[in-house]
Amino acid sequence: MLKKLIRHEFRATAKIFMWLYIAFAIIVAVNALFAPFGSPGTDPGSITSPVQALLVGFYVLSVAAISIGTLVVVILRFYRNLLGDEGYLMMTLPVSREQNILSKLIVAAVWNICTALLIFGSIFLFIGVSGAFGELAEEISSMAAMGFSVGQFIVFIVLTMIVSTFASVLMLYAAMAIGPNLLKNRLGGSILAFIIIAVASQLLTLGIMAGVVAASGNFAMILSPDGPAAGLSDAVVSQTAMSFVNDLTIGLLISYVIVGTACWFLTQYMLKKKLNLA
């Protein structure tokens, strides 16, 4: 039944995202051809005509629009299907609350990741058509020569993006599930709940990251008189910096997992015990 829920959710949202992505792709293509990004050998930041300025402005607005549009669709699909009038029907289906939440979560995470990849892809496209890939490759090669593990860094980035996406969506779900029970005004209650959850998650993240970094000792080595500032080789400096970044990333991943797990159980509990469809 979970597969059917996921398939239905994809079908219900695919048309919206298809038009969003097509519009974004058209704006990116036009920018790649006519804006400063598409002029090989020129500074990508140099705007020489009002038309180029207008195109760059459209691109920036399109990035904001596609990001906000994705967020709005994620919120509305969960709110209308499970907490609005449609909730009366959804809750009578022969599926568990967990399956309803999980189907929404998986589809929302997939669309969020697709949106992020599309935005990053447009940036790499602009880098490519502006002829800056050579400089970027040289920087990466020099960092790798000093011991910086580019592959490991990419893996950490991908893991962080995936885990943070699921955690962020679950934070929204938890806030919407709590909102109607927090204030009479559903919207106000959901916003207040999200602020509380966001602040608590930020404090938890800072605490975990500080603990992981302190436990590893890399931060103390960086600040130590005998550390990288004491004339050590570039390779040692690079490896120490890499270890420090890894510690921060691990702490971030741990905090996202904890926050996401807590929000999952909180949403599940609210829909089971405190569901308010009035």
N, C-alpha and C positions, 0 to 999 in steps of 0.2 A: 504493500500500500504506500510505503514511503516513496518508492520510485514513481508511482502515479502522481503523488502530490508534487514531487519535484518537477516532473514533466509538465504538469498543469501550470505550475508557477513559472517555468521558463516560457511556456507558450503565452501566458498572460503578460509577461514583461518584455518579450523579445521585440515586439513591434515598436515599443517606446524606445528601447535602446538602439534598435536598428536605425531609426531616424536621427537620433542623437549622434550616433557614430558616423553616419553618412554626412551630416551637416558639418561635424568636426573635421572629417577627412577632407572635405571640399575646401574648408578654410585653410587647413594645413597645406594642401597641395598648391593653393594660390599663393600662400606665403613663401613656399619653397621655390616658386617660379619667379616671383616679382619682388618680394621683400628683401631686406639686407641679408637674411639667412641664405638666400639662394644665389648670392653673388660670390663665386669662388675667389679666394684670395683677398677678400675684403673683411674688414672688421665687422662681425655680426651685429655689433652695437651701433654702427654708423648708419643713421637714417638720413638719406639725401633728398627725399621728396615728401610732400604731404601724402601722396598715395601710399608710400611705404609706411609712413607713420600710422595711417589709417588701417592698413593691413595688419601691422603689429598689434595695434589696439584691438582689432577684431579677434586676433589669435588669443590675446590675453583674456578677453571677455569670453571666448569660446571655452577656454580651459576652466574658467570659473563656472560657466554655465553647465558644462558637462559634469563637473564635480558636484555642484549643487543639485543638478537634475538627478544624478545617481542617488544622492542622499535622500531626496524627496521621495523618489520611487520606493526606496527601501523602507522609509518610515510609513508611507501610505499603505503599502501592501500589508505590512504587519498590523497596522492600526485598524484598517477597514476590515480585513479578513478575520481577525481574531478578537479585536476589542470593540469594533463597531457593530452595526446592524447585521453584517454578514456573519458575525461571530455566533449568532444563534444557530445558523445552519452548520457552520464549521464544527461547532462543539457537539453536534448530533451525529456527525459522521463516525463510522466504526474505526476510528484511529485514535491513538493516544495523544495527549497534550504534547508529549515529547516529539512525536512525529510531525505534528503541526509546526512546532517551533523549529525543528531541525530542517524541515523542507524550506521554510522561509530563510533560515540562516544560510544554508548551502547556496541557494540561488543568489541571495543578496551578496554573499562573499565573492561568488564567481563574477558577478557584474562589477563589483567594486575593483577587483583585481584586473578585470578586462579594461576598465576605465583608466586605471593607473598605468597599465602597460601601453595603452594607446597614447597617453600623454607623454610617457617616457620615450615611446617610439617616435613621436613627433619631434622631440628634442634631439634625438640621435639623427633623425633625418636632416634637421637644420645644420647639425654639426657636420654631417657628411657633405651636403651640397655647398657648404661654405668653405670646404677644404681644410677643416680644422682637425680631421681625424689623425693626420700625421703627427701634429703636436700632442694630441691626446695619447697616441701610441707611444711616443717618446717619453712622456711623463710616466706612463704605466711601466714601461721598460726600466726606467731609472729607479722607480720604487721597488720593482721586483729584484733588481740587482742589489739593492740594499737589504734584501731579506723580507720585504713586505709580501705576504701571501695574497696575491690578487684573487686567486680562486676561492680561498677560504673567506675572503671579504665578501665576494659575490654571494656565496652560499649563505652567509650570515644575513646579508641584505634581503635575499629572497625569503628566508625563514622569518625574518622580522616582519616583512611586508605581509606574509600570509597570516601569521599568528596575530599581528596587530589588527588586521582586517576583521578576523573573526571576533576578536575581543571588542573592537569598536562597535560592530553591529550588535553584539550581545549587550553592550552598555546601553544602546538605544532601546533595545527590546525591554530590558529591565526597567528603564526609566518610564517607558510607556505603560508597562504593566503595573508599576507602582503609582503612577500619576493619578488615576481616578480615585485611588484610596487615600491619597495624600491631601488633595484639595478638591473642592466641589467643581472647580473649573478644570476640566481634563487637560487642556493645553498647558495651563499654568502649573498644574501638579506635575506633569511630565517634564516640563522645563526645570522646575525646582528639583525634581528627583535626579535629572541628568546632571545638574550642577553639583549636587551632593556626591553622586557617584564619581564624577570626573575629578573633583577635588580629592576625594578619598583615594582614588586610583593613582593620582599624581603623587600624593604623599607616600603611598605604598611603593611606587616605582622609585622615587628618590631614595627611600630607605633601603630597598633591596639593592639598588645599584651601588649605593655607598658601602653597604655591607660586603658585597662581592669584591669591589675594588680594594677595600681595606684588607680583606682576607687574603687577597693575592699578593699584596705588597708592591705591586707595580707603581702605584701612585707615589708611595713613599720613596721608591727608587728614583723616580723622576725628580722629586723635590730634594733628594739627598745631595749633600755636597760631593759625594762620591759617585753620583749618578751621571746621566747623559751630559750634564753641563760641565763635568769635570774632565772633558777632553777625550771621552771614549770614541771609538770608531763609529762611523755612520751606520754600519751594520748593526752594532749593539743598540744604538739609538733607535733605529728603525724597528728592531725586534721588540724593544721595550715599549715603544709607542703602539706597535701592533698588538702586543699582549694587553696593553691598557684599553685599547679599542675593543678587543675581544671580551674583556671583563665587563665593560659597559654594555656591550651587546647581549651577553649572557644574562646580566642583571635585568636588562630590558625584556628579554624573552621570558624570563621567570615571572616577572611582574605581569606581563600580558597574559600568561597562562593562568595565573592566580585570579586576576581580574575577570578574565573570560569565564573561568570555571564558576566563580562566585556569582556572576551575572546570569549564567545558564541556570543554576539551581534556584536563584532568586526569581527569575522569570517563570520557571517551571512551577515553583511554589505558588506564586501569585495567580497564575492561570488555573491552578488546581483548587486552591483554598480561598482566594480573595478576588476571584473574577467579578468584575463589575461592568456589566453591559448596559446599564441604565443610562 
